[in-house]
Structures are given as structure tokens and as C-alpha cells.
Amino acid sequence: MPALRNLTPIEPLTDHIALVTCLEYSPHGNYLASGSWDGHAIIWKVEGATYSKHTDIPHKAIIGKVAWSPDGSYLITKTKKVIKVWRAKDGTLVKDLPMKEARAVTWLPHPFTENFAIVERDQVRVMNIKGLEESTHTFERMAIHDVAFTPDAERMILVATLELSPTGLKSSKSRAEKLIIAYNIEHRRIEDQMPILGNVREVAVSRDGKHALVSYETTTPPEVWQIRLEGSTAKLELHHACVPASQVRFEGPSYFGGTRDQFVFSASRNGEIHIWDRESGLLLHTIQAMQGTGEEGGYLSAMAWNRGNPDVFMVAAALHDGDIRVWTAPAPPARA
């Protein structure tokens, strides 16, 4: 796609002084949030190709996750033992939630703009911004790695490790089975589960709810899974893997990109950003984000795609030294 090949860098953002762990654009694309080992979450205002610091939110620990609410009113930050909810417009703390073992956190889609889900071992807890628990979903014998919601909020898509057999036994000779799971929230039942390979990291669901994206650690390429309905039951089917031109070590999770989630993009340890077509799995473009490989030249530590602005392609990537680089290009006209 020509527009991807026209992606050009703008001036880097250099306010962080340590590795940036996470990046996420707000739903409307007018802000970028970043979290870092330096204990700061920064909200950047995005005006065209110009970025300026809007709010700096200091923490007392490394920030591992930032996440915008569906309407952009709130921002969650996650450290090892605490989840905080902030009012995005002025950085005011709304709620402080101590957590023993919060593996992941994600917002529910519209219209649940004040509800989010926390993954703790074998449970997914749905809470509101006041810190009140709305519901808890327990997955016996499993360790959940991540969860995402379909756009209608009727289902969760989870990635998990099956730790015990139905009789409660744990195998000492074979690896624990990894699964992708479709779960009906109203009926509280697993509708489908399929084995997956590799050390699973995260899962995401496309905006149209038709695909899930599974990210792995090390050299296993990201996978696109179809989510389809058979009657009123969700079924999962592997669509394809997103394979780079040569084997690489992936760094961090993969993401959907483009205003319609028509792309999949991922960073590799050698400083490249790979962009695939979601539907076909075709590798469309590779950005050489930095020179050098591994410990000598550094690596990319986080990425985000601005899905809120239909007029531009805009992707941000964080370097190991704390700098954030942004590439932008005019988007092609929308299809009629």
C-alpha cells in the first residue's frame, strides 16, 4: 500500500528518561498516553503532526500499562500492585485500587464507559471507576494471561494456560496447554476453546468483532483468529499467522492498526515495525525504526496506532532509552 510506504518520522518525544513500557492513543486520536520505568505517565496532546505535553502524572513505581476509557474521559495506569483511574482532562486521581496480582486490565466497550476488567490469576473481575465490583467470572484450573471484549460486550475472548486436568492433576512431563477461549458473559459459559502454541502474551479484538489477535513471546508470529457465530454460539477458527520476511524475535504485543483495524503491526527485536494486511496476512510494509540490533543498538519497547483520525496513518513506537518516535502519512480516501 503506497500510503504505508509514505510514513515519515516527525520530531521524537524525549521527556521520558527511562524505558517506555506502554503507549496508547485516545479513542478520538487527539491524545497519546505513555508509561515508563521512570514512574511517569504522560498525556501528549496531538494536533496534526504536532505533539505537546498535556499532563505529567508521577507514580512511585514502574508503569506497566496505560488504557483509555471508550469515550476518552478516563485513563487507567497499572503498576505491579496498584491500578489507578485518572480524569484525563486534568490528571485528577479518581480511584486508587490496590491489587495483589493484576495481570491485565482493559476497559469494557460502549456503552459501559466507566467499567473495566481486571485479570487476577483465574478470575476476571469487572469493576467501575468508583472501585465497586460489578461481576466476577472464574475460570477453574486456568491461569488467565489477558482478556478482550467483543464490541457488543456480550463476550470475552481470553488467552489462558490450563494448569490442571479435570481431575485436578498437573502433568509433570508435558507442557501446560495454552488456550484461546470465547466466553458468553450473560450465560457465564465457555462457548468455544482452541489450543494455541507458544508462550502467549496478549489478545485483542478488532473493532468489527470479527477477528481476535493473539500475541506471543520470542519468535512465534502473531495469529489472527476468526470469531464467527453458529446460531447464537461463538466459534473460534485460526485465520492465519502474520509471518515476517525472515525469522525475527518479536518485542512486545502485536496490535490492530488502521481506522478500520485493517492492519496488524508488530515490533521485532532488531528495531523493525512489520505491518500486515489483516484479512490476507500479506506483509505490506516494514519500517526500519532504528539502527542496530539487540543490546548494541537497543530495541523497541512499545507501540501504538492512532485509530481515531481517519485522515492520517500515524504510528508511535518507543525506544529502549525512553524516546518516542512517531511516523505519519496521509491516509488513502475511504472506500465508498
C-alpha positions as CSV (number, residue, x, y, z in Angstrom):
1,M,0.0,0.0,0.0
2,P,1.6,3.3,-1.1
3,A,0.4,5.3,2.0
4,L,2.3,2.9,4.3
5,R,5.4,3.4,2.3
6,N,5.0,7.2,2.7
7,L,5.2,7.1,6.5
8,T,7.8,9.6,7.6
9,P,9.1,10.4,11.1
10,I,8.5,13.6,13.0
11,E,10.5,15.1,15.9
12,P,10.9,12.5,18.7
13,L,9.3,13.0,22.1
14,T,12.1,12.9,24.7
15,D,10.6,13.7,28.1
16,H,10.9,10.2,29.5
17,I,14.3,9.3,31.0
18,A,13.9,5.5,31.1
19,L,12.4,2.7,29.0
20,V,8.8,3.4,27.9
21,T,6.7,0.3,28.6
22,C,3.3,1.2,27.0
23,L,1.7,3.6,24.6
24,E,-2.0,4.1,23.7
25,Y,-3.8,6.8,21.7
26,S,-7.2,8.1,23.0
27,P,-10.3,6.9,21.1
28,H,-10.7,10.2,19.2
29,G,-6.9,10.3,18.4
30,N,-6.3,13.7,19.9
31,Y,-4.1,12.4,22.8
32,L,-1.3,9.8,23.3
33,A,-0.6,8.3,26.7
34,S,2.8,6.8,27.6
35,G,4.0,5.0,30.7
36,S,7.6,4.4,31.7
37,W,10.1,2.8,34.0
38,D,10.8,6.4,35.2
39,G,7.5,6.3,37.1
40,H,5.7,8.9,34.9
41,A,2.6,8.6,32.8
42,I,2.5,11.4,30.3
43,I,-0.5,12.5,28.3
44,W,0.5,14.2,25.0
45,K,-1.8,16.4,23.0
46,V,-1.9,15.6,19.3
47,E,-2.6,18.4,16.9
48,G,-1.9,17.3,13.3
49,A,1.7,16.2,13.4
50,T,2.5,18.3,16.4
51,Y,2.8,16.8,19.9
52,S,2.9,18.7,23.2
53,K,2.9,17.6,26.8
54,H,-0.6,17.9,28.2
55,T,-0.3,16.3,31.6
56,D,2.5,14.6,33.5
57,I,1.3,12.1,36.2
58,P,4.0,10.9,38.6
59,H,3.9,7.5,40.2
60,K,6.0,5.8,42.8
61,A,6.5,2.6,40.7
62,I,7.2,1.4,37.2
63,I,4.1,1.8,35.0
64,G,3.3,-1.3,33.0
65,K,0.0,-0.4,31.3
66,V,-2.0,2.7,30.2
67,A,-5.5,2.3,28.9
68,W,-8.1,4.9,27.8
69,S,-11.8,4.6,28.5
70,P,-14.1,4.2,25.4
71,D,-15.1,7.9,25.4
72,G,-11.6,9.2,26.3
73,S,-12.7,10.7,29.7
74,Y,-10.6,8.4,31.9
75,L,-7.1,6.9,31.8
76,I,-6.1,3.8,33.7
77,T,-2.5,3.3,34.8
78,K,-1.3,-0.1,36.1
79,T,1.8,-0.7,38.3
80,K,2.7,-4.0,39.8
81,K,0.4,-3.7,42.8
82,V,-1.9,-0.7,42.1
83,I,-4.4,0.3,39.4
84,K,-5.2,4.0,39.3
85,V,-8.1,5.7,37.4
86,W,-7.4,9.3,36.3
87,R,-9.6,12.0,34.9
88,A,-7.9,12.6,31.5
89,K,-8.6,16.3,31.1
90,D,-6.7,17.4,34.1
91,G,-4.9,14.3,35.6
92,T,-7.0,14.2,38.7
93,L,-7.0,10.9,40.6
94,V,-10.4,9.3,40.6
95,K,-9.7,6.0,42.3
96,D,-6.7,4.1,43.7
97,L,-7.2,0.3,43.7
98,P,-4.5,-1.9,45.4
99,M,-4.2,-5.2,43.7
100,K,-2.4,-8.4,44.8
101,E,-1.8,-9.8,41.3
102,A,-3.4,-7.9,38.5
103,R,-2.1,-9.5,35.3
104,A,-4.0,-7.3,32.9
105,V,-6.6,-4.6,32.8
106,T,-8.9,-3.4,30.0
107,W,-12.0,-1.2,29.5
108,L,-15.3,-2.6,28.5
109,P,-16.7,-1.2,25.2
110,H,-19.6,1.3,24.8
111,P,-21.9,1.9,26.5
112,F,-20.0,0.7,29.6
113,T,-17.7,3.8,29.6
114,E,-17.0,3.6,33.3
115,N,-16.4,-0.2,33.7
116,F,-13.2,-2.1,33.3
117,A,-12.0,-5.6,33.8
118,I,-9.0,-6.8,35.8
119,V,-7.4,-10.2,35.3
120,E,-6.3,-11.9,38.6
121,R,-5.0,-15.4,38.2
122,D,-8.1,-17.5,37.3
123,Q,-10.6,-14.6,37.6
124,V,-11.9,-11.7,35.5
125,R,-13.3,-9.0,37.8
126,V,-15.5,-6.3,36.2
127,M,-15.3,-3.0,38.3
128,N,-16.5,0.6,37.9
129,I,-14.5,3.7,38.4
130,K,-15.7,4.0,42.0
131,G,-13.9,0.8,42.8
132,L,-17.1,-1.3,43.2
133,E,-17.2,-4.8,41.8
134,E,-19.9,-5.4,39.2
135,S,-19.3,-9.1,38.5
136,T,-16.7,-11.8,38.8
137,H,-16.0,-14.6,36.3
138,T,-14.0,-17.6,37.5
139,F,-12.2,-20.0,35.1
140,E,-11.3,-23.0,37.2
141,R,-8.0,-24.8,36.6
142,M,-6.7,-21.9,34.4
143,A,-4.3,-19.1,34.7
144,I,-5.5,-16.2,32.5
145,H,-3.0,-14.1,30.7
146,D,-5.2,-11.5,29.0
147,V,-8.8,-10.7,28.1
148,A,-10.6,-8.6,25.5
149,F,-14.2,-7.8,24.8
150,T,-16.3,-8.0,21.7
151,P,-17.7,-4.6,20.6
152,D,-21.3,-5.6,21.8
153,A,-19.9,-6.6,25.2
154,E,-21.6,-9.9,25.0
155,R,-18.4,-12.0,25.0
156,M,-14.9,-12.1,26.4
157,I,-12.0,-13.5,24.3
158,L,-9.3,-14.8,26.7
159,V,-5.9,-16.4,26.4
160,A,-5.0,-18.7,29.3
161,T,-3.0,-21.7,30.4
162,L,-4.8,-24.8,31.5
163,E,-2.9,-25.7,34.7
164,L,-4.8,-28.8,35.9
165,S,-6.7,-31.7,34.4
166,P,-10.5,-32.1,35.1
167,T,-9.5,-34.4,38.0
168,G,-7.1,-31.8,39.4
169,L,-3.9,-33.4,38.3
170,K,-0.9,-31.4,37.0
171,S,1.3,-33.1,34.4
172,S,5.0,-33.3,35.3
173,K,6.1,-34.4,31.8
174,S,4.3,-32.2,29.3
175,R,3.8,-28.5,28.9
176,A,0.6,-27.0,30.2
177,E,-1.9,-26.4,27.4
178,K,-2.4,-22.9,26.2
179,L,-5.9,-21.9,25.0
180,I,-7.9,-19.1,23.3
181,I,-11.4,-19.0,24.7
182,A,-14.7,-17.5,23.7
183,Y,-16.9,-16.9,26.8
184,N,-20.5,-15.8,26.9
185,I,-20.9,-13.2,29.7
186,E,-24.6,-13.3,30.2
187,H,-24.8,-17.1,30.3
188,R,-21.4,-17.4,32.1
189,R,-20.2,-20.3,29.9
190,I,-17.4,-21.1,27.6
191,E,-18.7,-21.4,24.1
192,D,-15.5,-22.5,22.4
193,Q,-11.9,-23.1,23.2
194,M,-9.0,-23.9,20.9
195,P,-5.3,-24.8,21.6
196,I,-2.7,-22.3,20.8
197,L,1.1,-22.7,20.6
198,G,4.0,-20.7,22.1
199,N,4.2,-18.5,25.2
200,V,1.1,-16.5,24.8
201,R,1.3,-12.8,25.8
202,E,-1.9,-10.8,25.0
203,V,-5.1,-10.8,23.0
204,A,-7.1,-8.1,21.2
205,V,-10.4,-8.0,19.3
206,S,-11.0,-6.0,16.1
207,R,-13.5,-3.1,16.1
208,D,-15.9,-5.1,14.0
209,G,-15.7,-8.1,16.4
210,K,-14.8,-10.5,13.6
211,H,-11.2,-11.2,14.5
212,A,-9.0,-11.8,17.5
213,L,-5.3,-11.1,17.5
214,V,-3.1,-13.3,19.7
215,S,0.5,-12.2,20.5
216,Y,3.3,-14.4,21.6
217,E,6.7,-14.0,23.1
218,T,10.0,-14.6,21.3
219,T,9.9,-15.8,17.7
220,T,6.3,-17.1,17.4
221,P,4.4,-14.8,14.9
222,P,1.1,-13.2,15.9
223,E,-2.0,-15.0,14.8
224,V,-5.4,-13.7,13.6
225,W,-8.4,-15.8,14.6
226,Q,-11.9,-15.6,13.2
227,I,-14.8,-15.1,15.6
228,R,-17.9,-16.3,13.9
229,L,-21.4,-17.2,15.1
230,E,-23.1,-20.5,14.6
231,G,-26.6,-19.7,15.6
232,S,-26.1,-17.9,18.9
233,T,-22.8,-19.5,19.8
234,A,-19.4,-18.1,19.1
235,K,-16.8,-20.2,17.4
236,L,-13.1,-19.6,17.0
237,E,-11.0,-20.6,14.0
238,L,-7.4,-19.8,13.1
239,H,-7.4,-17.5,10.1
240,H,-3.6,-17.1,9.6
241,A,-0.3,-16.2,11.2
242,C,1.4,-12.9,10.4
243,V,4.8,-14.0,9.2
244,P,7.7,-11.6,8.6
245,A,10.1,-11.9,5.6
246,S,12.6,-13.6,7.8
247,Q,12.6,-15.1,11.3
248,V,12.7,-12.4,14.0
249,R,12.4,-12.1,17.7
250,F,9.2,-10.1,18.5
251,E,9.3,-7.4,21.1
252,G,6.0,-6.7,23.0
253,P,2.5,-7.5,21.9
254,S,1.0,-7.0,18.4
255,Y,-1.9,-4.7,17.6
256,F,-4.6,-4.0,15.1
257,G,-4.0,-0.8,13.1
258,G,-5.7,1.5,10.6
259,T,-9.0,3.3,11.1
260,R,-10.9,0.0,10.4
261,D,-8.4,-2.3,12.1
262,Q,-7.4,-3.4,8.6
263,F,-3.8,-3.9,9.6
264,V,-1.8,-5.9,12.1
265,F,1.5,-4.5,13.2
266,S,4.3,-5.7,15.5
267,A,7.8,-4.8,16.5
268,S,10.9,-7.0,16.3
269,R,14.0,-7.0,18.5
270,N,16.1,-5.8,15.5
271,G,14.3,-2.4,15.5
272,E,11.7,-3.0,12.7
273,I,8.0,-2.5,12.6
274,H,6.2,-5.0,10.5
275,I,2.7,-4.2,9.0
276,W,0.5,-6.9,7.6
277,D,-3.0,-6.9,5.9
278,R,-5.4,-8.3,8.5
279,E,-7.5,-10.2,6.0
280,S,-4.9,-11.9,3.9
281,G,-1.9,-11.9,6.2
282,L,0.3,-10.3,3.4
283,L,3.3,-8.4,4.7
284,L,2.6,-4.8,3.4
285,H,5.5,-2.8,4.7
286,T,8.4,-2.8,7.2
287,I,9.7,0.3,8.9
288,Q,13.3,0.4,10.0
289,A,12.6,2.3,13.2
290,M,16.2,2.2,14.5
291,Q,19.6,1.1,13.5
292,G,21.5,-1.7,15.2
293,T,20.1,-4.9,16.8
294,G,19.7,-6.3,20.2
295,E,21.7,-4.9,23.2
296,E,24.1,-3.0,20.9
297,G,21.6,-0.9,19.0
298,G,18.7,-1.0,21.5
299,Y,15.2,-2.1,20.7
300,L,11.6,-1.0,20.5
301,S,9.7,-1.4,23.8
302,A,6.1,-0.2,22.9
303,M,3.9,0.8,20.0
304,A,0.5,2.3,19.2
305,W,-1.5,3.2,16.2
306,N,-3.7,6.3,16.1
307,R,-7.1,4.8,15.1
308,G,-9.1,7.9,15.9
309,N,-8.0,10.1,13.0
310,P,-9.3,8.8,9.6
311,D,-7.3,11.3,7.6
312,V,-3.8,10.1,8.6
313,F,-1.8,6.9,9.2
314,M,0.0,7.6,12.4
315,V,2.1,5.1,14.4
316,A,4.1,5.7,17.5
317,A,7.0,3.5,18.8
318,A,9.1,3.8,22.0
319,L,12.8,3.1,22.1
320,H,14.6,1.4,25.0
321,D,16.2,4.8,26.0
322,G,12.8,6.5,26.6
323,D,12.4,8.4,23.3
324,I,9.1,8.1,21.4
325,R,9.2,8.3,17.7
326,V,6.1,8.9,15.5
327,W,5.6,8.3,11.8
328,T,2.7,9.8,9.8
329,A,1.3,9.8,6.3
330,P,-1.9,11.0,4.7
331,A,-4.4,8.1,4.7
332,P,-5.9,7.0,1.3
333,P,-9.5,8.0,0.6
334,A,-12.1,5.8,2.3
335,R,-13.8,3.3,0.1
336,A,-17.3,4.2,-1.0
